[in-house]
């Protein structure tokens, strides 16, 4: 039995998924790491902790009875997008990684739009300047930590830093590169002229390949540390959102423009695979390369999806390990509309559609009769309204969805139904909540020759009958509430 293991370096933990050649998941293991904030708005992680967590999760994975004696032939990688990892000549980090959620580079973000007009930047990269992206982080380190920057040889994404430790080779893929602001989306390569205009040395950027490409082989020291065979294939890998689309089956030609992925992680995304780059002229959407060669993705992203649910659980049930389940059970008994409560999920600013780091969350319409059930349901509905704004913009660039698949750690049946009603689409529950890790495992299997390509021969997911059809009475009600929701952003104070 040949096995590929997908490695998903998320915002708070590494997740491993073992996949056999028939597409069966043989197990999932996880290990956490901390995010540190030395100052308000900072979010950093120590790349050494990624490695420690990977070793712990791999040890647990390989100790599972169904994997004893298995022929592990490949590793594939995915992970958090935009996060900047600064490596020296030896591939060793010279400072903590600056995460996608870090907000320190506001000035550099504004400077980029002065140096390159928004319309030009969007036309080339598929994206507007945003503090989450990699380019302003590079500019910040160059300006504020010149000694550290002088020691930097490469700037890579988290999965690339781990893969360099696995193989000794530095590289990246087109999907992660397309989320840096330094990439030509149509040409699927770095954009040297953009680097020059921003004062970024293009030699800091790693060589690029398609995500399913074999990046190298597992070297002896890494194999010994992880308990794996020396020399197995290691795929280049890809960004987490496109990898999740692959892992959940959104890579076939017949799915393009039909099924959208709704992801409920810490942040939230609506993503559609497309056969050509799609760009919103104002840059309110993200244009990305898919991990599938010859395909792209258009994506709407919000910053606080499951993070909003986590926030209200901490607020209403502090320290209660069963608080989330109890609140969701109570919220399911509240009629659609949350008795007039409307929640704006801008707890950490917002991306789509506002791209406003100063946006602030709000609970609007509170009365003394409202309690924990209404507040909880309002949070779920508010996130759904935010996702619907993004989907409407995606329709404006030619995406015509007929259905959706919802996945991620925040998924629950109540939220699935609310999303179906607000988006007015049939929403299936993803057959795995570990879509990114499964996508990474598929990329590893292709790199090892177990699967011919990400388009042909990918083992199908088992059928999932948990489909939520939109309730048309709720669709009409939510359309009215959504109009009010969209007006509130302009009426509330920012900052």
ABEGO torsion letter per residue (X at the ends): XBBBBBBBBBAABBBBBBBBAAGBBAEBBBBBBBBBBABBGBBBBBAAAAAAAAAAAAAAAAABAAABGBBBABBBBBEBBGBBBBBBAAGBBABBBBBAABAAAAAAAAAAAAABBAAAAAAAAGBBBBAABAAAAAAAAAAABAAAAAABABBBBAAAAAAAAAAGBBBBBAAAAAAAGABBAAAGBBBAAAAAAAGBBAAABBBBBBAABBAEBBBAAAAAAAGBBBGBBBBAEBBAAAAAAAAAGBABAAABGABBBBBBBABBBBBBBBABBBBBAAGABBBBBBABBGBBBBBBBBABBAAAAAAAAAAABBGBAAAAAAAAAAAAABBBGGGGBBBBABAAEBBOAAGBAABBBBBBGBBAABBAAAAAAAAAAAAAAAAAAAAAAAAAAGBBBABBBBBEAABBAAAAAAAAAAAGBBBBBBABAAAAAAAAAAAAAAAAGABABAABGBBBBBBBABBBBBBAAAAAAAAAAAAAAAAAAAABBBX
